[in-house]
């Protein structure tokens, strides 16, 4: 049964198109004040009295219906309203950002004992603007952890994995792997903003987070009084190669054990987050399949739990 509603939303994403008979329509993703995202469609959009843009705050009259096993808003009327409190309309991590930041710093304090890495961490923390944005911005625009505090959540998970995996390989430099996990996506603090659907900044569009993060960490290391040149070289290689292949944006492929492990743990957490997000977004129940996921290039199955005695 369709449900009629009237509510305020933020335009998180927007595509303008025309039907086969030439009528203009809008395909949108709208965010409500809980940060929940809704696929939305509006026909005859030429009747609007404003030109919709990402980041607009709008009042919507719509019908909530099911389309391809997903909830969709079919919009009848939409009006532009005054912006304000935009952050409340953006999707957010389900985890407490303060607790995540505290856990991250605690893990680093426990496992990082080399004085030059400790100095590097303090320089990072003292870069107040970057540390603040590190705890706030998403890890990506759509692929994984695409919500407020997503970068912090992804980095914490990657650091946890690094701590667990490094002891399995005695020849791996554990501290270097952990520091690489911490800084691998640092450039995202300047690559993406939090307004208008997590749009890329000019710096992000021109240079990308790999180059931005490489330059930021290089600057931090140069500001440290003493930093081993070989360690600096290895860490910068890890940052440059963490996407794994040239086709995925890395200027070089991983060529050390630590660089390869960083690529693996980064990719593991990103892909598993994308799996979980897809199953939740499509409301997939045990024993059901998702729709085809273009980014993961597959359908996803949610296995049912075995009952006792089976």
C-alpha positions in Angstrom: 0.0 0.0 0.0 1.4 3.4 -1.0 1.8 6.0 1.7 1.3 9.7 1.1 3.5 12.1 2.9 4.7 15.7 3.1 8.2 16.3 4.5 11.4 18.4 4.3 14.4 16.8 2.6 17.9 17.8 1.3 18.7 17.0 -2.4 21.6 14.6 -2.0 22.0 13.6 -5.6 20.2 14.7 -8.8 19.9 13.6 -12.5 17.9 15.7 -15.0 16.5 13.7 -18.0 13.7 13.4 -20.4 11.1 10.7 -21.1 10.9 9.1 -24.5 8.1 11.5 -25.4 10.3 14.5 -24.4 8.8 15.3 -21.0 11.5 16.4 -18.4 11.8 14.5 -15.2 14.1 14.3 -12.2 15.7 11.3 -10.6 16.9 12.3 -7.1 18.3 10.9 -3.9 16.7 12.8 -1.0 17.9 12.8 2.6 15.6 13.3 5.5 16.4 14.7 8.9 17.6 11.4 10.2 20.1 11.1 7.3 18.1 8.3 5.6 18.4 8.3 1.8 15.4 7.8 -0.5 15.5 7.2 -4.2 13.0 9.7 -5.7 11.4 10.5 -9.1 9.4 13.5 -10.3 7.8 13.8 -13.7 6.9 17.1 -15.5 9.7 18.8 -13.5 9.4 21.8 -15.8 6.4 22.9 -13.7 8.7 23.7 -10.7 9.2 27.4 -9.9 12.9 26.9 -9.2 15.9 25.0 -10.8 16.8 22.1 -8.4 20.4 21.7 -7.4 22.3 19.4 -5.1 22.2 20.7 -1.6 18.8 22.3 -1.9 16.5 22.1 1.0 13.0 21.2 -0.3 9.5 20.6 1.0 8.1 17.6 -0.8 4.6 16.1 -1.2 5.0 12.5 -2.4 3.8 8.9 -2.4 6.1 6.3 -0.9 6.0 3.2 -3.1 8.0 0.1 -3.9 10.0 0.0 -7.1 12.4 -2.9 -7.9 12.2 -4.1 -4.3 13.2 -0.7 -3.0 11.3 2.2 -1.5 10.9 5.1 -3.8 9.3 8.6 -3.4 7.1 9.5 -6.4 7.0 13.3 -6.0 3.9 15.3 -6.8 5.0 18.7 -5.6 8.3 20.2 -4.5 9.1 23.7 -3.2 12.5 25.3 -2.3 12.8 26.2 1.4 15.5 28.2 3.3 18.7 26.2 3.9 20.0 25.5 7.4 21.0 22.6 9.6 22.1 20.8 6.4 24.4 18.4 8.4 21.4 16.8 10.1 20.1 15.7 6.7 23.3 13.9 5.7 23.7 10.1 6.2 25.9 9.3 9.3 27.9 6.4 10.6 26.0 4.2 13.1 28.9 4.4 15.4 29.7 7.2 17.9 32.5 9.4 16.3 33.9 10.5 19.7 34.2 6.8 20.8 35.8 5.9 17.4 38.4 8.7 17.7 39.2 7.7 21.2 39.7 4.1 20.3 41.9 5.0 17.3 44.2 7.2 19.4 44.3 4.5 22.1 45.3 1.8 19.6 48.0 4.1 18.1 49.4 4.9 21.6 49.6 1.2 22.5 51.1 -0.1 19.3 53.3 2.8 18.0 56.5 3.0 20.1 59.1 4.4 17.8 59.8 8.0 18.7 59.8 9.3 15.1 56.3 7.7 14.5 55.1 9.2 17.8 56.3 12.6 16.7 54.5 12.1 13.3 51.3 11.3 15.1 51.6 14.4 17.3 52.1 16.6 14.3 49.0 15.2 12.7 46.9 15.8 15.9 48.2 19.3 16.1 47.0 20.0 12.6 43.6 20.8 14.1 41.7 21.5 10.9 42.8 18.2 9.3 42.2 16.2 12.5 38.7 17.7 12.8 37.8 17.0 9.2 39.3 13.5 9.5 36.6 12.7 12.1 33.8 14.3 10.0 34.1 13.6 6.3 32.9 10.4 4.4 35.4 7.9 3.1 33.9 8.1 -0.4 31.1 9.7 -2.3 29.2 6.4 -3.0 31.3 3.2 -3.0 31.9 2.7 0.7 31.5 4.5 4.0 29.6 7.2 2.1 28.4 9.0 5.2 29.5 11.5 7.9 32.3 10.1 10.0 32.9 7.4 7.3 36.6 8.1 6.9 37.1 7.7 10.6 35.1 4.5 10.7 37.0 3.1 7.7 40.4 4.1 9.0 39.7 2.6 12.4 38.7 -0.7 10.8 41.8 -0.7 8.6 44.1 0.0 11.6 42.4 -2.8 13.6 43.0 -5.2 10.7 46.7 -4.1 10.4 47.2 -4.8 14.1 45.7 -8.2 13.8 47.4 -9.3 10.6 50.9 -8.0 11.0 52.0 -10.5 13.7 51.1 -13.4 11.2 54.1 -12.3 9.1 57.2 -11.7 11.2 59.1 -10.0 8.4 56.4 -7.2 8.2 57.1 -3.9 9.9 54.1 -3.7 12.1 54.4 -0.1 13.0 54.9 1.0 9.4 51.8 -1.0 8.4 49.7 0.6 11.1 50.9 4.1 10.2 50.2 3.4 6.6 46.7 2.3 7.5 46.1 5.5 9.5 47.2 7.8 6.7 46.3 5.9 3.5 43.1 8.0 2.9 44.2 11.2 4.7 43.9 13.2 1.5 40.1 12.8 1.7 40.0 15.5 4.4 40.6 18.0 1.5 39.1 16.0 -1.4 35.4 16.0 -0.3 33.2 18.5 1.4 30.1 17.7 3.4 27.7 20.0 1.5 25.6 19.2 -1.5 25.8 15.5 -1.4 29.5 15.1 -0.5 30.7 17.0 -3.7 34.4 17.0 -4.5 36.4 20.1 -3.8 38.5 21.8 -6.6 41.6 20.3 -5.0 40.0 16.9 -5.0 39.0 17.1 -8.6 42.4 18.4 -9.7 44.6 16.1 -7.7 42.7 13.3 -6.0 43.1 12.1 -2.4 46.2 9.9 -3.1 48.3 12.9 -4.2 46.9 15.2 -1.6 47.5 12.7 1.2 51.0 11.9 -0.1 52.0 15.6 0.1 50.4 16.1 3.5 52.2 13.2 5.1 55.5 14.2 3.3 55.1 17.6 4.9 54.4 16.1 8.3 57.6 14.0 8.1 59.7 16.9 6.9 58.5 18.9 10.0 59.6 16.1 12.3 63.1 16.8 13.6 64.4 13.3 12.9 62.8 10.9 10.6 64.6 7.9 9.0 64.9 8.5 5.2 64.3 4.8 4.3 61.1 4.7 6.5 59.9 7.9 4.8 60.4 6.4 1.4 58.6 3.2 2.3 55.6 5.1 3.9 55.2 7.4 0.9 55.3 4.3 -1.4 52.5 2.7 0.6 50.3 5.8 0.3 51.0 6.1 -3.5 50.2 2.4 -4.1 47.4 1.6 -1.7 44.7 1.3 -4.5 46.7 -1.7 -5.8 46.7 -1.1 -9.6 47.2 1.7 -12.0 43.6 1.3 -13.3 42.3 2.0 -9.9 44.2 5.3 -9.6 47.5 4.4 -8.0 50.5 5.9 -9.8 52.5 2.7 -8.8 51.6 -0.8 -7.8 52.6 -2.1 -4.3 56.2 -3.3 -4.3 56.8 -4.1 -0.6 55.1 -6.5 1.8 53.7 -3.6 3.9 52.3 -1.9 0.8 50.6 -5.1 -0.4 49.1 -5.7 3.0 47.8 -2.1 3.2 46.1 -2.6 -0.2 44.5 -5.8 1.0 43.1 -4.5 4.3 41.9 -1.3 2.8 40.1 -3.2 0.0 38.7 -5.8 2.5 37.1 -3.2 4.7 35.8 -1.1 1.8 34.2 -4.0 0.0 32.6 -5.6 3.1 31.1 -2.2 4.0 29.7 -1.9 0.5 28.2 -5.4 0.9 26.6 -4.6 4.2 25.3 -1.2 3.0 23.7 -2.8 0.0 21.9 -5.5 2.0 20.6 -2.9 4.5 19.6 -0.3 1.8 17.7 -2.9 -0.2 16.2 -4.5 3.0 17.4 -7.9 2.0 16.3 -10.7 4.4 18.0 -14.1 5.0 17.6 -16.3 2.0 17.2 -13.4 -0.4 19.3 -11.9 -3.2 20.1 -8.2 -3.8 19.7 -6.5 -7.1 22.8 -6.5 -9.3 25.4 -4.2 -7.7 27.2 -2.3 -10.5 30.1 -1.2 -8.3 30.7 -4.7 -6.9 29.8 -6.3 -10.2 27.6 -9.0 -8.7 24.4 -9.8 -6.9 24.7 -10.4 -3.2 23.2 -13.2 -1.2 22.2 -13.0 2.5 22.5 -16.6 3.7 19.9 -17.8 6.2 21.1 -18.8 9.7 21.1 -22.5 10.4 18.6 -23.6 13.0 19.7 -25.8 15.9 19.8 -29.5 15.1 20.0 -29.0 11.3 
